[in-house]
Amino acid sequence: MYDYTELVSYIVRSIVSKPDDVTVMLVEGDRTNRVEVRLAAEDVGKVIGRGGRNIDAIRSVVRAAALKNHDRVMVEIV
């Protein structure tokens, strides 16, 4: 299983205004692994984006990387 936390961390830290408050964790499940992103309350809107565009783009990039490695990964903001 490849660790996608560095990829998600790099993308999210480049978007937010407080990159030191970003914490990314990998939670392994039976079939699907979950990447949980914790960040400052004022940066949540920036990561989600207008209409969810930013978070959809992040999920698409991670999904493409996971597909290459035959993994299933979900990205969630906690």
Backbone as CSV, one residue per row, in Angstrom:
resi,resn,N_x,N_y,N_z,CA_x,CA_y,CA_z,C_x,C_y,C_z
1,MET,0.838,-1.187,0.000,0.000,0.000,0.000,0.874,1.239,0.000
2,TYR,0.656,2.089,-0.953,1.383,3.334,-1.094,0.806,4.372,-0.128
3,ASP,1.651,5.246,0.389,1.223,6.276,1.330,0.924,7.570,0.571
4,TYR,-0.339,7.953,0.530,-0.769,9.123,-0.229,-0.810,10.391,0.609
5,THR,-0.379,10.320,1.850,-0.454,11.482,2.725,0.471,12.604,2.269
6,GLU,1.630,12.273,1.723,2.551,13.311,1.270,1.987,14.076,0.084
7,LEU,1.346,13.371,-0.820,0.727,14.009,-1.982,-0.375,14.963,-1.548
8,VAL,-1.270,14.497,-0.692,-2.375,15.327,-0.218,-1.843,16.496,0.610
9,SER,-0.864,16.240,1.447,-0.290,17.287,2.281,0.329,18.396,1.425
10,TYR,1.038,18.023,0.387,1.671,19.009,-0.496,0.619,19.886,-1.176
11,ILE,-0.437,19.259,-1.683,-1.475,20.013,-2.389,-2.215,20.942,-1.428
12,VAL,-2.623,20.425,-0.270,-3.409,21.222,0.677,-2.575,22.351,1.266
13,ARG,-1.328,22.083,1.612,-0.473,23.136,2.197,-0.222,24.277,1.227
14,SER,-0.244,23.997,-0.076,-0.035,25.070,-1.050,-1.280,25.949,-1.213
15,ILE,-2.442,25.466,-0.776,-3.688,26.221,-0.914,-3.966,27.097,0.306
16,VAL,-3.716,26.578,1.514,-4.162,27.237,2.744,-3.252,28.389,3.150
17,SER,-3.765,29.233,4.046,-2.980,30.352,4.554,-2.188,29.976,5.808
18,LYS,-2.586,28.893,6.493,-1.865,28.416,7.672,-1.394,26.975,7.434
19,PRO,-0.306,26.795,6.695,0.142,25.435,6.368,0.649,24.647,7.574
20,ASP,1.014,25.333,8.652,1.498,24.621,9.837,0.375,23.906,10.579
21,ASP,-0.870,24.330,10.362,-2.012,23.707,11.034,-2.561,22.493,10.292
22,VAL,-1.989,22.154,9.149,-2.484,21.042,8.343,-1.914,19.726,8.866
23,THR,-2.804,18.769,9.126,-2.421,17.427,9.537,-3.115,16.438,8.615
24,VAL,-2.335,15.531,8.032,-2.872,14.538,7.107,-2.545,13.159,7.656
25,MET,-3.581,12.324,7.785,-3.404,10.974,8.332,-4.008,9.951,7.375
26,LEU,-3.411,8.772,7.332,-3.935,7.667,6.547,-4.600,6.677,7.489
27,VAL,-5.870,6.374,7.231,-6.628,5.402,8.016,-6.902,4.219,7.097
28,GLU,-6.311,3.079,7.432,-6.453,1.909,6.584,-7.715,1.140,6.924
29,GLY,-8.444,0.745,5.897,-9.653,-0.043,6.053,-9.468,-1.398,5.388
30,ASP,-10.552,-2.168,5.331,-10.484,-3.486,4.714,-10.231,-3.383,3.213
31,ARG,-11.055,-2.619,2.527,-10.935,-2.507,1.080,-10.513,-1.103,0.640
32,THR,-10.946,-0.099,1.377,-10.687,1.284,1.003,-9.921,1.981,2.111
33,ASN,-8.900,2.712,1.729,-8.137,3.500,2.683,-8.620,4.944,2.617
34,ARG,-8.523,5.627,3.746,-9.053,6.980,3.857,-7.931,7.925,4.270
35,VAL,-7.813,9.040,3.571,-6.865,10.083,3.922,-7.666,11.197,4.580
36,GLU,-7.401,11.440,5.856,-8.111,12.471,6.620,-7.259,13.719,6.702
37,VAL,-7.870,14.853,6.383,-7.177,16.138,6.400,-7.788,16.994,7.498
38,ARG,-6.960,17.433,8.427,-7.398,18.352,9.487,-6.661,19.665,9.272
39,LEU,-7.425,20.781,9.342,-6.825,22.076,9.108,-7.575,23.147,9.870
40,ALA,-7.058,24.366,9.821,-7.668,25.491,10.536,-9.055,25.765,9.966
41,ALA,-9.943,26.238,10.820,-11.344,26.455,10.431,-11.478,27.464,9.291
42,GLU,-10.632,28.489,9.282,-10.762,29.497,8.222,-10.223,29.020,6.877
43,ASP,-9.492,27.913,6.861,-8.949,27.387,5.613,-9.821,26.308,4.975
44,VAL,-10.858,25.867,5.664,-11.714,24.806,5.133,-12.370,25.243,3.830
45,GLY,-12.844,26.473,3.775,-13.483,26.985,2.571,-12.551,27.037,1.382
46,LYS,-11.279,27.353,1.634,-10.301,27.401,0.548,-10.043,26.012,-0.022
47,VAL,-9.981,25.015,0.837,-9.712,23.654,0.378,-10.922,23.083,-0.353
48,ILE,-12.122,23.384,0.143,-13.324,22.887,-0.529,-13.526,23.617,-1.857
49,GLY,-13.354,24.920,-1.852,-13.492,25.695,-3.077,-14.939,25.987,-3.412
50,ARG,-15.128,26.819,-4.399,-16.481,27.207,-4.817,-17.165,26.022,-5.478
51,GLY,-18.237,25.575,-4.853,-18.973,24.439,-5.389,-18.250,23.111,-5.231
52,GLY,-17.201,23.084,-4.404,-16.464,21.849,-4.183,-15.444,21.538,-5.255
53,ARG,-15.081,22.523,-6.040,-14.148,22.283,-7.151,-12.760,21.872,-6.690
54,ASN,-12.230,22.547,-5.663,-10.874,22.236,-5.207,-10.781,20.831,-4.622
55,ILE,-11.707,20.468,-3.754,-11.649,19.147,-3.134,-11.908,18.060,-4.173
56,ASP,-12.744,18.334,-5.156,-12.960,17.366,-6.234,-11.686,17.165,-7.047
57,ALA,-10.951,18.240,-7.289,-9.694,18.135,-8.030,-8.657,17.353,-7.231
58,ILE,-8.584,17.603,-5.913,-7.644,16.863,-5.058,-7.999,15.382,-5.064
59,ARG,-9.283,15.081,-4.943,-9.720,13.685,-4.960,-9.409,13.019,-6.297
60,SER,-9.551,13.753,-7.388,-9.260,13.192,-8.707,-7.779,12.866,-8.861
61,VAL,-6.918,13.737,-8.377,-5.474,13.497,-8.463,-5.088,12.275,-7.631
62,VAL,-5.623,12.183,-6.416,-5.306,11.049,-5.549,-5.883,9.761,-6.124
63,ARG,-7.087,9.834,-6.669,-7.709,8.656,-7.275,-6.883,8.152,-8.466
64,ALA,-6.351,9.076,-9.269,-5.523,8.687,-10.409,-4.221,8.033,-9.952
65,ALA,-3.613,8.578,-8.896,-2.394,7.971,-8.360,-2.680,6.604,-7.762
66,ALA,-3.817,6.468,-7.106,-4.187,5.191,-6.493,-4.527,4.155,-7.549
67,LEU,-5.134,4.578,-8.633,-5.491,3.664,-9.714,-4.244,3.041,-10.332
68,LYS,-3.200,3.827,-10.411,-1.923,3.342,-10.947,-1.362,2.220,-10.073
69,ASN,-1.604,2.296,-8.758,-1.089,1.306,-7.810,-2.133,0.270,-7.412
70,HIS,-3.294,0.297,-8.073,-4.395,-0.640,-7.799,-4.886,-0.535,-6.357
71,ASP,-5.029,0.702,-5.867,-5.521,0.969,-4.523,-6.839,1.745,-4.604
72,ARG,-7.581,1.741,-3.504,-8.769,2.563,-3.362,-8.527,3.543,-2.234
73,VAL,-8.666,4.818,-2.530,-8.373,5.861,-1.540,-9.461,6.921,-1.592
74,MET,-9.928,7.335,-0.407,-10.882,8.429,-0.281,-10.200,9.563,0.486
75,VAL,-10.482,10.797,0.094,-9.949,11.972,0.780,-11.105,12.664,1.477
76,GLU,-10.960,12.888,2.787,-12.002,13.538,3.585,-11.420,14.666,4.409
77,ILE,-12.197,15.732,4.546,-11.828,16.827,5.430,-12.537,16.595,6.755
78,VAL,-11.762,16.561,7.823,-12.319,16.272,9.147,-12.368,17.564,9.952
